[in-house]
Amino acid sequence: MSTNPKLYDVIVSPVITEKSTLASENGQVMFNVAPTATKTEIKKAVEALFSVEVKAVNTLVRKGKVKRFRGVLGRQSDVKKAIVTLEDGQTIDVTTGL
């Protein structure tokens, strides 16, 4: 099965945090996604890459923080995240990687 390389441009990486681990118990998985990705593109990419059925997609944009490095002010990039809710009985193990 050959996958479309554009699907990997939509989903950047899985989010592995304490909060995302707790959400996985409710059938939710978190991903960092491209800033221009829409909810339908995210849904199609997850379904194609992981062979699962997606119930819902929620997105958020975490604004980049202002940080100081060696006395110089800098700004981190904004990050778009997607919280993907899977149908009942569906699972994704994000620790194995894409």
All heavy atoms as an XYZ file, in Angstrom:
743
protein
N       0.840     -1.174      0.000
C       0.000      0.000      0.000
C       0.888      1.242      0.000
O       1.704      1.438      0.875
C      -0.880     -0.026      1.251
C      -1.798      1.150      1.361
S      -2.791      1.047      2.851
C      -2.116      2.429      3.738
N       0.759      2.073     -1.002
C       1.544      3.299     -1.046
C       0.697      4.437     -0.491
O      -0.474      4.578     -0.835
C       1.970      3.621     -2.472
O       0.836      3.896     -3.264
N       1.291      5.226      0.389
C       0.564      6.344      0.982
C       0.946      7.626      0.263
O       2.043      7.778     -0.255
C       0.896      6.486      2.476
O       2.303      6.643      2.614
C       0.430      5.274      3.248
N       0.030      8.521      0.252
C       0.225      9.817     -0.379
C       1.163     10.658      0.494
O       0.905     10.834      1.682
C      -1.142     10.494     -0.519
C      -1.081     11.792     -1.272
O      -0.005     12.299     -1.572
N      -2.234     12.330     -1.583
N       2.261     11.189     -0.063
C       3.172     11.988      0.774
C       2.525     13.242      1.337
O       2.957     13.768      2.348
C       4.322     12.345     -0.168
C       3.912     11.924     -1.516
C       2.730     11.030     -1.409
N       1.453     13.722      0.715
C       0.769     14.903      1.217
C       0.135     14.636      2.584
O      -0.002     15.546      3.392
C      -0.297     15.346      0.213
C      -0.912     16.684      0.548
C      -1.798     17.154     -0.576
C      -2.353     18.525     -0.394
N      -2.727     18.951      0.915
N      -0.223     13.385      2.862
C      -0.821     13.056      4.160
C       0.167     13.303      5.291
O      -0.209     13.718      6.383
C      -1.273     11.596      4.175
C      -2.345     11.202      3.159
C      -2.641      9.715      3.244
C      -3.602     12.015      3.344
N       1.445     13.050      5.019
C       2.467     13.291      6.042
C       2.745     14.784      6.216
O       3.307     15.192      7.219
C       3.761     12.556      5.690
C       3.651     11.058      5.844
C       3.597     10.228      4.740
C       3.590     10.482      7.107
C       3.488      8.847      4.885
C       3.480      9.109      7.267
C       3.431      8.304      6.153
O       3.324      6.952      6.302
N       2.372     15.601      5.217
C       2.506     17.053      5.369
C       1.406     17.614      6.261
O       1.587     18.648      6.893
C       2.464     17.740      4.000
C       3.668     17.390      3.143
O       4.709     17.011      3.718
O       3.565     17.488      1.912
N       0.259     16.952      6.302
C      -0.859     17.419      7.134
C      -0.570     17.117      8.604
O      -0.665     17.989      9.455
C      -2.187     16.750      6.700
C      -3.302     17.090      7.669
C      -2.552     17.188      5.296
N      -0.191     15.870      8.907
C       0.103     15.478     10.285
C       1.605     15.573     10.500
O       2.380     14.855      9.882
C      -0.393     14.055     10.564
C      -1.910     14.028     10.440
C       0.039     13.596     11.946
C      -2.513     12.680     10.632
N       2.025     16.485     11.366
C       3.446     16.726     11.603
C       4.004     15.707     12.584
O       5.011     15.052     12.310
C       3.681     18.161     12.107
C       5.135     18.393     12.422
C       3.180     19.164     11.080
N       3.359     15.555     13.756
C       3.859     14.633     14.768
C       2.766     14.364     15.795
O       1.842     15.164     15.951
C       5.086     15.218     15.472
O       4.711     16.371     16.198
N       2.866     13.239     16.505
C       1.933     13.010     17.609
C       2.351     13.833     18.831
O       3.525     14.155     18.988
C       2.065     11.514     17.891
C       3.414     11.166     17.404
C       3.712     12.082     16.255
N       1.392     14.180     19.661
C       1.663     14.899     20.901
C       1.650     13.878     22.028
O       0.634     13.223     22.263
C       0.608     15.991     21.160
C       0.855     16.674     22.492
C       0.618     17.005     20.030
N       2.791     13.704     22.696
C       2.876     12.746     23.790
C       3.132     13.519     25.076
O       4.259     13.888     25.385
C       3.979     11.706     23.527
C       3.689     10.991     22.220
C       4.066     10.722     24.683
C       4.777     10.057     21.772
N       2.039     13.810     25.781
C       2.109     14.524     27.050
C       1.224     13.789     28.048
O       0.514     12.837     27.696
C       1.607     15.968     26.915
O       0.248     15.943     26.477
C       2.447     16.776     25.945
N       1.258     14.237     29.280
C       0.411     13.630     30.297
C      -1.057     13.813     29.955
O      -1.875     12.901     30.095
C       0.730     14.266     31.655
C       0.091     13.568     32.825
C       0.560     14.128     34.162
O       1.535     14.895     34.190
O      -0.064     13.792     35.171
N      -1.409     14.992     29.460
C      -2.794     15.282     29.110
C      -3.265     14.436     27.924
O      -4.386     13.937     27.916
C      -2.936     16.771     28.787
C      -4.356     17.234     28.622
C      -4.415     18.743     28.497
C      -5.837     19.240     28.461
N      -5.902     20.700     28.415
N      -2.405     14.264     26.918
C      -2.794     13.464     25.755
C      -2.897     11.984     26.113
O      -3.699     11.250     25.537
C      -1.821     13.670     24.606
O      -0.556     13.126     24.906
N      -2.088     11.535     27.076
C      -2.169     10.151     27.520
C      -3.490      9.890     28.238
O      -4.123      8.849     28.050
C      -0.994      9.815     28.453
O       0.226     10.137     27.798
C      -0.978      8.353     28.809
N      -3.932     10.836     29.052
C      -5.232     10.709     29.717
C      -6.375     10.738     28.701
O      -7.368     10.014     28.850
C      -5.420     11.828     30.744
C      -4.555     11.743     31.998
C      -4.706     13.006     32.843
C      -4.909     10.515     32.803
N      -6.236     11.556     27.661
C      -7.280     11.649     26.630
C      -7.368     10.366     25.815
O      -8.437     10.017     25.312
C      -7.008     12.832     25.714
N      -6.249      9.643     25.689
C      -6.255      8.409     24.902
C      -7.136      7.335     25.548
O      -7.612      6.426     24.860
C      -4.840      7.880     24.714
O      -4.301      7.456     25.939
N      -7.371      7.436     26.842
C      -8.266      6.496     27.513
C      -9.715      6.706     27.078
O     -10.540      5.806     27.197
C      -8.150      6.643     29.028
C      -6.783      6.264     29.556
C      -6.614      6.556     31.035
O      -7.600      6.981     31.671
O      -5.496      6.357     31.545
N     -10.033      7.896     26.566
C     -11.383      8.207     26.077
C     -11.478      8.107     24.561
O     -12.423      8.619     23.969
C     -11.792      9.617     26.517
C     -11.829      9.748     28.023
O     -12.168      8.798     28.717
N     -11.473     10.906     28.532
N     -10.488      7.505     23.922
C     -10.532      7.339     22.465
C     -10.132      8.588     21.709
O     -10.557      8.782     20.572
N      -9.318      9.447     22.326
C      -8.852     10.658     21.658
C      -7.343     10.598     21.467
O      -6.624     10.076     22.317
C      -9.209     11.903     22.468
C     -10.690     12.155     22.566
C     -10.995     13.411     23.354
O     -10.287     13.739     24.295
N     -12.050     14.110     22.976
N      -6.879     11.135     20.340
C      -5.452     11.188     20.037
C      -5.125     12.611     19.622
O      -5.902     13.256     18.910
C      -5.099     10.212     18.891
C      -3.606     10.150     18.689
C      -5.641      8.832     19.162
N      -3.959     13.122     20.065
C      -3.550     14.485     19.724
C      -2.387     14.460     18.747
O      -1.465     13.654     18.880
C      -3.134     15.250     20.972
C      -4.241     15.556     21.907
S      -3.628     16.583     23.247
C      -5.110     16.815     24.180
N      -2.441     15.369     17.770
C      -1.390     15.507     16.772
C      -1.039     16.972     16.597
O      -1.917     17.836     16.682
C      -1.844     14.967     15.406
C      -2.112     13.493     15.375
C      -3.400     13.004     15.396
C      -1.059     12.590     15.304
C      -3.654     11.648     15.356
C      -1.303     11.230     15.266
C      -2.596     10.751     15.292
N       0.246     17.257     16.334
C       0.629     18.558     15.804
C       0.367     18.489     14.308
O       0.760     17.524     13.657
C       2.108     18.846     16.059
C       2.400     19.153     17.502
O       1.558     19.675     18.219
N       3.594     18.837     17.948
N      -0.297     19.507     13.773
C      -0.656     19.496     12.358
C      -0.144     20.761     11.687
O       0.277     21.716     12.348
C      -2.182     19.365     12.164
C      -2.682     18.023     12.680
C      -2.928     20.484     12.840
N      -0.183     20.765     10.359
C       0.243     21.933      9.589
C      -0.683     23.108      9.903
O      -1.885     22.921     10.101
C       0.202     21.612      8.104
N      -0.132     24.316      9.949
C      -0.958     25.486     10.290
C      -2.093     25.734      9.308
O      -3.099     26.330      9.657
C       0.038     26.651     10.253
C       1.377     26.045     10.345
C       1.274     24.657      9.808
N      -1.947     25.253      8.067
C      -2.978     25.494      7.053
C      -3.957     24.340      6.917
O      -4.883     24.411      6.121
C      -2.307     25.729      5.690
O      -1.502     24.581      5.374
C      -1.442     26.970      5.710
N      -3.778     23.267      7.700
C      -4.625     22.074      7.574
C      -6.035     22.342      8.090
O      -6.224     22.975      9.119
C      -4.005     20.914      8.342
N      -7.026     21.844      7.341
C      -8.415     21.976      7.759
C      -8.842     20.697      8.486
O      -8.146     19.681      8.439
C      -9.339     22.196      6.551
O      -9.264     21.039      5.701
C      -8.927     23.431      5.773
N     -10.000     20.768      9.137
C     -10.480     19.606      9.886
C     -10.738     18.416      8.963
O     -10.447     17.280      9.321
C     -11.750     19.957     10.658
C     -11.503     20.889     11.829
C     -12.770     21.135     12.609
C     -12.506     22.054     13.783
N     -13.691     22.217     14.647
N     -11.274     18.655      7.773
C     -11.542     17.544      6.850
C     -10.252     16.928      6.335
O     -10.163     15.707      6.182
C     -12.406     18.005      5.665
O     -11.965     19.275      5.212
C     -13.857     18.074      6.033
N      -9.235     17.743      6.083
C      -7.942     17.206      5.656
C      -7.319     16.358      6.757
O      -6.746     15.296      6.490
C      -6.978     18.339      5.290
C      -7.305     19.065      4.011
C      -6.412     20.264      3.767
O      -5.751     20.739      4.717
O      -6.369     20.736      2.619
N      -7.430     16.816      8.007
C      -6.886     16.072      9.140
C      -7.611     14.740      9.282
O      -6.987     13.694      9.464
C      -6.987     16.902     10.436
C      -6.110     18.146     10.335
C      -6.604     16.076     11.651
C      -6.373     19.187     11.394
N      -8.934     14.762      9.150
C      -9.729     13.538      9.266
C      -9.329     12.532      8.191
O      -9.100     11.358      8.474
C     -11.218     13.873      9.154
C     -12.119     12.660      9.247
C     -13.579     13.039      9.183
C     -14.446     11.798      9.251
N     -15.876     12.106      9.275
N      -9.210     12.984      6.940
C      -8.843     12.079      5.848
C      -7.437     11.512      6.042
O      -7.188     10.342      5.769
C      -8.935     12.812      4.505
C     -10.354     13.090      4.072
C     -10.396     13.884      2.783
C     -11.822     14.244      2.410
N     -11.879     15.114      1.222
N      -6.513     12.344      6.513
C      -5.135     11.894      6.711
C      -5.048     10.837      7.809
O      -4.370      9.818      7.645
C      -4.238     13.079      7.052
N      -5.750     11.053      8.922
C      -5.715     10.086     10.025
C      -6.353      8.772      9.593
O      -5.827      7.692      9.862
C      -6.408     10.665     11.279
C      -6.593      9.600     12.345
C      -5.600     11.822     11.834
N      -7.483      8.855      8.892
C      -8.158      7.638      8.447
C      -7.296      6.859      7.459
O      -7.248      5.635      7.493
C      -9.519      7.973      7.838
C     -10.541      8.384      8.882
C     -11.885      8.770      8.290
O     -11.956      9.059      7.080
O     -12.872      8.784      9.050
N      -6.602      7.552      6.562
C      -5.782      6.876      5.557
C      -4.503      6.293      6.159
O      -4.108      5.179      5.823
C      -5.433      7.848      4.432
N      -3.851      7.025      7.053
C      -2.571      6.577      7.599
C      -2.721      5.468      8.640
O      -1.877      4.574      8.715
C      -1.820      7.757      8.229
C      -1.293      8.807      7.263
C      -0.726      9.986      8.022
C      -0.234      8.208      6.358
N      -3.773      5.537      9.453
C      -3.897      4.599     10.565
C      -5.013      3.575     10.387
O      -5.204      2.723     11.246
C      -4.119      5.370     11.878
C      -2.974      6.270     12.238
C      -3.052      7.631     12.029
C      -1.803      5.751     12.778
C      -1.997      8.476     12.370
C      -0.748      6.576     13.113
C      -0.845      7.937     12.905
N      -5.774      3.649      9.304
C      -6.875      2.714      9.022
C      -7.876      2.649     10.182
O      -8.206      1.579     10.689
C      -6.329      1.318      8.721
O      -5.450      1.366      7.630
N      -8.345      3.807     10.610
C      -9.336      3.899     11.681
C     -10.472      4.808     11.212
O     -10.358      5.492     10.197
C      -8.726      4.478     12.985
C      -7.723      3.530     13.584
C      -8.122      5.833     12.756
N     -11.583      4.791     11.971
C     -12.705      5.680     11.680
C     -12.685      6.837     12.679
O     -12.572      6.619     13.882
C     -14.026      4.922     11.786
C     -14.209      3.876     10.709
C     -15.543      3.163     10.842
O     -16.509      3.798     11.302
O     -15.600      1.970     10.501
N     -12.790      8.062     12.159
C     -12.738      9.259     12.994
C     -14.152      9.776     13.223
O     -14.927      9.933     12.277
C     -11.859     10.342     12.317
C     -11.923     11.645     13.099
C     -10.434      9.859     12.195
N     -14.471     10.036     14.490
C     -15.784     10.576     14.835
C     -15.782     12.100     14.736
O     -16.702     12.694     14.186
C     -16.166     10.156     16.255
C     -17.555     10.584     16.672
C     -17.816     10.343     18.150
C     -17.937      8.874     18.452
N     -18.328      8.620     19.861
N     -14.740     12.755     15.289
C     -14.702     14.218     15.314
C     -13.262     14.708     15.356
O     -12.363     13.985     15.787
C     -15.458     14.749     16.522
N     -13.074     15.945     14.895
C     -11.761     16.594     14.942
C     -11.943     17.985     15.540
O     -12.763     18.770     15.059
C     -11.126     16.710     13.536
C      -9.821     17.473     13.606
C     -10.911     15.349     12.922
N     -11.201     18.279     16.601
C     -11.174     19.614     17.189
C      -9.766     20.164     17.015
O      -8.799     19.424     17.181
C     -11.531     19.572     18.676
C     -12.940     19.100     18.911
O     -13.274     17.965     18.613
N     -13.765     19.965     19.439
N      -9.658     21.434     16.676
C      -8.346     22.041     16.471
C      -8.161     23.237     17.395
O      -9.134     23.853     17.832
C      -8.148     22.501     15.011
O      -9.154     23.445     14.683
C      -8.190     21.336     14.054
N      -6.881     23.545     17.670
C      -6.555     24.728     18.445
C      -5.189     25.215     17.988
O      -4.387     24.446     17.471
C      -6.545     24.429     19.947
C      -5.549     23.387     20.443
C      -4.368     24.083     21.087
C      -6.215     22.483     21.451
N      -4.944     26.498     18.173
C      -3.650     27.084     17.846
C      -3.047     27.619     19.131
O      -3.606     28.515     19.762
C      -3.776     28.220     16.801
C      -2.423     28.852     16.549
C      -4.368     27.694     15.519
N      -1.919     27.017     19.533
C      -1.212     27.502     20.709
C      -0.254     28.594     20.245
O       0.627     28.345     19.435
C      -0.419     26.385     21.389
C       0.038     26.805     22.785
C       1.244     26.070     23.245
N       2.396     26.574     22.488
C       3.516     25.897     22.292
N       3.644     24.691     22.735
N       4.518     26.425     21.632
N      -0.446     29.782     20.737
C       0.386     30.905     20.338
C       1.802     30.722     20.879
O       1.986     30.245     21.997
C      -0.194     32.221     20.851
C      -1.580     32.526     20.315
C      -1.574     32.694     18.814
C      -2.972     33.010     18.301
N      -3.010     32.999     16.853
N       2.785     31.123     20.087
C       4.178     30.989     20.487
C       4.528     31.927     21.632
O       4.058     33.061     21.691
N       5.352     31.443     22.537
C       5.745     32.236     23.688
C       6.927     33.127     23.333
O       7.723     32.810     22.462
C       6.164     31.322     24.837
C       5.101     30.391     25.336
C       5.674     29.498     26.414
C       4.640     28.535     26.940
N       5.203     27.652     27.965
N       7.048     34.237     24.051
C       8.216     35.096     23.926
C       9.258     34.597     24.922
O       8.985     34.485     26.109
C       7.856     36.570     24.205
C       9.095     37.440     24.173
C       6.831     37.061     23.204
N      10.418     34.248     24.419
C      11.494     33.708     25.256
C      12.735     34.573     25.105
O      12.927     35.248     24.106
C      11.837     32.270     24.831
C      10.741     31.264     25.083
C      10.704     30.880     26.528
C       9.734     29.733     26.747
N       9.846     29.181     28.060
N      13.606     34.507     26.101
C      14.855     35.252     26.080
C      15.997     34.248     26.010
O      16.050     33.296     26.779
C      14.968     36.093     27.350
C      16.097     37.080     27.346
C      16.048     37.927     28.606
N      14.893     38.810     28.652
C      14.863     40.008     28.073
N      15.892     40.454     27.397
N      13.791     40.771     28.183
N      16.911     34.436     25.050
C      18.063     33.553     24.898
C      19.306     34.413     24.822
O      19.469     35.211     23.899
C      17.914     32.698     23.634
C      19.062     31.755     23.415
C      19.229     30.652     24.234
C      19.982     31.972     22.407
C      20.281     29.783     24.037
C      21.040     31.111     22.205
C      21.189     30.014     23.027
N      20.184     34.281     25.812
C      21.409     35.095     25.919
C      21.110     36.591     25.823
O      21.809     37.342     25.139
C      22.421     34.700     24.849
C      22.956     33.305     25.047
C      24.063     33.020     24.091
N      24.569     31.665     24.307
C      25.539     31.128     23.603
N      26.109     31.805     22.635
N      25.945     29.905     23.850
N      20.040     37.008     26.463
C      19.696     38.419     26.506
C      18.964     38.925     25.286
O      18.575     40.082     25.238
N      18.763     38.086     24.281
C      18.075     38.504     23.058
C      16.653     37.968     23.094
O      16.438     36.782     23.338
C      18.803     37.968     21.808
C      18.076     38.395     20.547
C      20.240     38.436     21.787
N      15.688     38.849     22.866
C      14.301     38.417     22.838
C      14.031     37.640     21.557
O      14.456     38.035     20.473
C      13.358     39.617     22.904
C      12.972     40.114     24.282
C      12.062     41.323     24.164
C      12.312     39.046     25.102
N      13.315     36.549     21.701
C      12.914     35.760     20.545
C      11.495     35.277     20.751
O      10.932     35.411     21.838
N      10.907     34.730     19.700
C       9.529     34.272     19.803
C       9.432     32.877     19.204
O       9.911     32.643     18.105
C       8.602     35.213     19.047
C       7.142     34.928     19.274
C       6.272     36.055     18.718
N       4.886     35.809     18.982
C       4.116     34.993     18.265
N       4.624     34.360     17.241
N       2.850     34.815     18.554
N       8.820     31.953     19.948
C       8.608     30.611     19.429
C       7.480     30.630     18.406
O       6.620     31.505     18.425
C       8.249     29.644     20.571
C       9.380     29.417     21.541
C       8.975     28.491     22.684
O       7.801     28.377     23.013
N       9.958     27.859     23.285
N       7.474     29.646     17.519
C       6.453     29.567     16.483
C       5.108     29.149     17.070
O       5.051     28.451     18.087
C       6.860     28.552     15.419
O       8.092     28.903     14.843
N       4.022     29.579     16.416
C       2.699     29.103     16.782
C       2.592     27.632     16.382
O       3.184     27.200     15.396
C       1.615     29.899     16.056
C       1.584     31.361     16.475
O       2.240     31.705     17.475
O       0.920     32.152     15.789
N       1.827     26.862     17.151
C       1.665     25.436     16.888
C       0.177     25.116     16.804
O      -0.591     25.476     17.699
C       2.306     24.585     18.014
C       2.060     23.111     17.774
C       3.783     24.872     18.114
N      -0.230     24.470     15.704
C      -1.621     24.041     15.560
C      -1.721     22.584     15.976
O      -0.945     21.748     15.529
C      -2.104     24.216     14.125
C      -3.585     23.922     13.951
C      -4.083     24.343     12.589
C      -5.584     24.193     12.493
N      -6.089     24.693     11.211
N      -2.679     22.282     16.867
C      -2.877     20.921     17.353
C      -4.267     20.451     16.959
O      -5.192     21.257     16.842
C      -2.761     20.853     18.874
C      -1.384     21.143     19.398
C      -1.339     20.987     20.893
C       0.040     21.310     21.421
N       0.120     21.147     22.867
N      -4.396     19.146     16.761
C      -5.690     18.546     16.469
C      -5.971     17.465     17.498
O      -5.112     16.625     17.766
C      -5.697     17.949     15.073
N      -7.167     17.510     18.075
C      -7.615     16.461     18.976
C      -8.610     15.621     18.180
O      -9.691     16.081     17.827
C      -8.277     17.046     20.241
C      -7.290     17.975     20.950
C      -8.753     15.935     21.164
C      -7.899     18.804     22.047
N      -8.200     14.386     17.859
C      -8.988     13.509     17.011
C      -9.720     12.504     17.896
O      -9.090     11.751     18.639
C      -8.075     12.770     16.001
C      -8.881     11.824     15.140
C      -7.317     13.770     15.148
N     -11.049     12.502     17.821
C     -11.862     11.544     18.557
C     -12.186     10.384     17.628
O     -12.712     10.582     16.536
C     -13.160     12.195     19.065
O     -12.819     13.359     19.827
C     -13.951     11.236     19.931
N     -11.853      9.172     18.072
C     -12.067      7.980     17.256
C     -13.415      7.344     17.588
O     -13.961      7.542     18.668
C     -10.944      6.970     17.507
C      -9.526      7.473     17.260
C      -8.524      6.415     17.678
C      -9.324      7.844     15.809
N     -13.938      6.568     16.623
C     -15.167      5.811     16.865
C     -14.905      4.786     17.966
O     -13.755      4.405     18.218
C     -15.621      5.103     15.586
C     -16.088      6.036     14.483
C     -17.438      6.685     14.748
O     -18.140      6.275     15.699
O     -17.793      7.613     14.008
N     -15.966      4.306     18.597
C     -15.837      3.332     19.683
C     -15.145      2.069     19.179
O     -15.446      1.566     18.097
C     -17.211      2.980     20.251
C     -17.862      4.172     20.939
O     -17.120      5.082     21.359
O     -19.089      4.187     21.054
N     -14.190      1.570     19.978
C     -13.461      0.355     19.612
C     -12.232      0.584     18.764
O     -11.480     -0.339     18.499
N     -11.990      1.810     18.304
C     -10.834      2.135     17.467
C      -9.711      2.650     18.358
O      -9.955      3.389     19.314
C     -11.187      3.217     16.436
C     -12.366      2.869     15.552
C     -11.963      2.014     14.382
O     -10.908      2.196     13.794
N     -12.819      1.072     14.030
N      -8.468      2.278     18.041
C      -7.314      2.774     18.798
C      -6.159      3.078     17.867
O      -6.048      2.490     16.787
C      -6.833      1.753     19.849
O      -6.503      0.539     19.170
C      -7.874      1.484     20.900
N      -5.301      3.989     18.297
C      -4.054      4.305     17.600
C      -2.952      4.285     18.661
O      -3.082      4.941     19.698
C      -4.088      5.693     16.934
C      -5.120      5.744     15.821
C      -2.715      6.063     16.395
C      -5.264      7.114     15.192
N      -1.876      3.550     18.399
C      -0.730      3.538     19.297
C       0.312      4.502     18.736
O       1.054      4.159     17.834
C      -0.164      2.129     19.428
C       0.939      2.049     20.474
O       1.080      3.010     21.251
O       1.654      1.029     20.499
N       0.347      5.741     19.264
C       1.241      6.760     18.728
C       2.686      6.573     19.179
O       3.580      7.200     18.627
C       0.774      8.187     19.088
C      -0.525      8.532     18.408
C       0.673      8.362     20.581
N       2.918      5.711     20.146
C       4.295      5.525     20.619
C       5.143      4.744     19.611
O       6.362      4.818     19.663
C       4.309      4.786     21.966
O       3.635      3.534     21.812
C       3.627      5.607     23.040
N       4.522      4.029     18.675
C       5.273      3.253     17.683
C       5.778      4.137     16.545
O       6.726      3.791     15.869
C       4.423      2.132     17.086
O       3.259      2.708     16.478
C       4.027      1.137     18.147
N       5.152      5.285     16.320
C       5.570      6.185     15.259
C       4.844      5.905     13.965
O       4.140      4.920     13.815
N       5.017      6.807     12.991
C       4.346      6.680     11.691
C       5.121      5.773     10.776
O       6.292      5.866     10.627
C       4.187      8.051     11.045
C       3.199      8.992     11.725
C       3.232     10.347     11.056
C       1.802      8.432     11.654
